Amino acid sequence: MQFTSEQRLDDGVLEREFTLGEIPGTLWTPGSAPVPLILMAHNNGLPKAEPRLVARARYTAARGYAVATIDAAGCGDRPRSAADEQARADLRRAMQAGEPVDEIFESFIGPLVENAVPEWRTTLDALLELPEIGGPVGYSGGWTALGIRLAVLEPRIAAAGFFAGGYVPRAQREEARQVTIPLLFLLQWDDEGNPRQRALDLFDAFGSKEKTLHANLGGHTGTPWFELEDGCRFLDRHLK
């Protein structure tokens, strides 16, 4: 892991850009050390510099966590395959025409998850070697499909916060039954692009004995700020 830049932010958080082979990432750390680590991913390949992700990361780091995010394969500014680009074009066309889009989502989000997981695990290995990071590890982010896959494969993840705001492929909906760590699941009740019943069915499928559903009125980007505060309290209970 090579750090390529760093800056101390107004809230005392240290923000550092890094590369790990071809993987670009950002790490935010508080002044204290060692601290637990939060892996934070935004939905279905949006960039690590997405403002909502950065705001969540900075807030969480100021609460005493190391927070890391990456642009995994096919995400952010990294190259996408011709098949991915075609699927995205098909998706835009279908949405504009009001046609069903589930099978198009399946065609590119499923492979996106499978390609992203190894790079996230490689990044986790490298991060846990840093002296300022002591574990345990949590996952927090809008990319629920990725979080489900990581929670199934990665025993170092002890708790997770998911947002029911993106398409979860059928494979990950089945894998949800294997997720047993504590969960906090956020749902926007009026999210026009994500059927409410599908999100409720996913919550019901999780195998965790401790799982909490927070539902708020509003559309996709209307999650109240206080849910970030509640999310940090959830992480405090399980990681500190």
C-alpha positions in Angstrom: 0.0 0.0 0.0 1.4 3.4 -1.1 0.0 6.7 0.3 0.0 9.3 -2.5 -1.3 12.3 -0.6 -2.6 13.4 2.8 -4.3 16.4 4.4 -5.5 17.2 7.9 -9.1 18.3 7.8 -10.8 20.9 9.9 -12.3 18.2 12.2 -8.9 16.7 12.9 -9.4 13.7 10.7 -6.4 12.7 8.5 -7.4 12.0 4.9 -5.0 10.0 2.8 -5.2 8.8 -0.8 -3.5 5.5 -1.5 -2.9 2.9 -4.2 -2.6 -0.8 -3.8 -1.5 -2.2 -7.1 -4.2 -1.0 -9.5 -6.7 -0.2 -6.7 -7.1 3.5 -5.8 -8.5 4.2 -2.3 -9.0 6.7 0.5 -8.4 6.3 4.2 -9.7 8.6 6.9 -8.3 8.2 10.4 -8.9 10.1 13.7 -6.1 11.4 15.9 -6.3 8.4 18.3 -4.9 5.0 17.5 -5.3 2.1 17.1 -9.0 2.2 16.2 -11.6 -0.1 14.6 -12.0 -0.1 10.8 -15.1 0.6 8.7 -15.2 -0.5 5.1 -17.5 2.0 3.3 -18.8 1.4 -0.2 -21.2 3.5 -2.3 -23.9 1.9 -4.4 -23.1 -0.2 -7.4 -19.9 1.3 -8.6 -20.3 5.0 -7.9 -16.9 6.7 -7.2 -15.2 6.8 -3.9 -15.2 10.6 -4.1 -19.0 10.7 -4.2 -19.9 13.6 -1.8 -22.4 11.6 0.3 -19.9 8.9 0.9 -17.2 11.4 1.8 -19.5 13.1 4.3 -20.4 9.8 5.9 -16.7 8.8 6.1 -15.5 12.0 7.6 -18.3 12.0 10.3 -17.6 8.3 11.1 -13.8 8.9 11.4 -14.4 11.9 13.7 -16.3 9.4 15.9 -13.2 7.3 16.4 -13.0 5.0 13.5 -10.6 4.4 10.6 -12.8 4.5 7.4 -11.6 3.2 4.1 -13.2 3.1 0.6 -11.9 2.1 -2.8 -12.8 2.2 -6.4 -12.9 -1.5 -7.1 -12.8 -3.1 -10.6 -15.3 -1.4 -12.9 -16.1 1.3 -10.3 -15.6 5.0 -10.2 -13.1 6.1 -12.9 -11.7 2.7 -13.4 -12.1 1.0 -16.8 -15.3 -0.9 -17.4 -15.7 -3.8 -19.8 -17.6 -3.5 -23.0 -20.3 -5.8 -21.6 -20.7 -3.4 -18.6 -21.0 -0.4 -20.8 -23.6 -2.1 -23.0 -25.6 -3.2 -20.0 -25.6 0.4 -18.7 -26.7 1.7 -22.1 -29.5 -0.9 -22.2 -30.5 0.1 -18.6 -30.8 3.8 -19.6 -32.8 2.9 -22.7 -35.2 0.6 -20.7 -35.7 3.1 -17.9 -36.5 5.9 -20.4 -39.0 3.6 -22.1 -40.6 2.4 -18.9 -39.6 -1.2 -19.5 -38.7 -3.9 -16.9 -35.0 -3.6 -15.8 -34.4 -6.4 -13.3 -32.7 -8.7 -15.8 -30.5 -5.8 -17.0 -29.5 -5.1 -13.4 -28.6 -8.8 -13.0 -26.4 -8.8 -16.1 -24.0 -6.2 -14.8 -24.4 -5.8 -11.0 -23.8 -9.5 -10.4 -20.4 -9.6 -12.1 -19.6 -6.2 -10.6 -20.0 -7.7 -7.1 -17.9 -10.8 -8.0 -15.1 -8.6 -9.4 -15.1 -6.2 -6.5 -15.0 -8.6 -3.6 -11.4 -9.8 -4.1 -10.1 -6.3 -4.3 -12.0 -5.3 -1.1 -10.5 -8.3 0.7 -7.0 -7.5 -0.6 -7.5 -3.9 0.7 -8.7 -5.2 4.0 -5.5 -7.3 4.4 -3.3 -4.3 3.7 -5.3 -2.0 6.0 -5.1 -4.3 9.0 -1.3 -4.2 8.8 -1.3 -0.5 9.5 -0.4 0.3 13.2 -3.2 2.9 13.4 -5.8 0.3 12.7 -6.6 -2.3 15.4 -9.8 -3.9 14.4 -12.5 -5.2 14.7 -14.0 -4.5 11.3 -17.4 -3.2 10.2 -19.1 -2.6 6.9 -21.2 0.5 6.2 -22.5 1.5 2.8 -25.1 1.8 0.2 -23.8 -1.1 -1.9 -25.8 -3.8 0.0 -25.1 -6.6 -2.5 -21.3 -6.2 -2.0 -21.8 -6.0 1.8 -23.8 -9.2 1.8 -21.1 -11.0 -0.2 -18.3 -9.7 2.0 -20.2 -10.6 5.2 -20.6 -14.2 4.0 -17.0 -14.6 2.9 -15.1 -12.5 5.4 -15.1 -13.6 9.0 -13.3 -10.4 10.1 -16.4 -8.3 9.5 -18.2 -8.2 12.9 -21.2 -5.9 12.1 -22.7 -4.1 9.1 -25.0 -1.3 8.2 -26.8 -1.6 4.9 -29.0 0.8 2.8 -31.9 -0.7 0.9 -31.4 1.7 -1.9 -29.9 -0.3 -4.7 -30.6 -3.5 -6.7 -29.5 -6.7 -4.9 -29.0 -9.6 -7.4 -30.9 -12.8 -6.8 -27.6 -14.6 -5.7 -27.0 -12.1 -2.9 -30.7 -12.3 -1.8 -30.2 -16.0 -1.3 -26.8 -15.4 0.4 -28.6 -13.1 2.9 -29.7 -16.2 4.8 -26.1 -16.9 5.6 -25.4 -13.5 7.1 -25.4 -13.8 10.9 -23.6 -10.7 12.1 -25.5 -7.8 13.8 -27.2 -5.6 11.1 -28.7 -2.2 10.8 -30.8 -1.9 7.7 -32.0 1.5 6.4 -35.0 1.9 4.2 -36.4 4.9 2.4 -40.2 4.2 2.4 -40.9 6.2 -0.8 -37.8 5.2 -2.9 -39.3 5.1 -6.3 -36.6 2.9 -7.9 -36.5 0.2 -5.3 -39.6 -1.7 -4.5 -40.5 -1.5 -0.8 -41.6 -5.1 -0.5 -38.4 -6.4 -2.0 -36.4 -4.5 0.7 -38.7 -5.9 3.4 -38.3 -9.4 2.1 -34.5 -9.0 2.1 -34.5 -7.8 5.7 -36.6 -10.9 6.6 -34.1 -13.2 4.8 -31.1 -12.1 6.8 -30.0 -14.9 9.2 -28.8 -12.5 11.9 -30.3 -12.9 15.4 -29.8 -9.2 16.0 -31.1 -7.1 13.1 -32.8 -3.7 13.1 -34.8 -2.0 10.4 -35.0 1.8 10.3 -37.6 3.1 7.8 -38.1 6.8 7.0 -40.4 8.6 4.7 -38.9 10.1 1.6 -37.1 9.2 -1.6 -33.8 7.6 -2.5 -31.5 10.4 -1.3 -33.7 11.6 1.6 -32.2 9.6 4.4 -32.2 11.8 7.5 -28.8 12.9 8.9 -29.7 11.4 12.3 -29.5 8.0 10.8 -25.7 8.5 10.5 -25.6 9.3 14.2 -27.6 6.2 15.0 -25.4 4.2 12.7 -22.3 5.2 14.6 -24.0 4.2 17.9 -24.8 0.8 16.3 -21.1 0.5 15.4 -20.0 1.6 18.9 -22.1 -1.2 20.4 -20.5 -3.9 18.4 -17.0 -2.7 17.5 -15.8 -0.8 20.6 
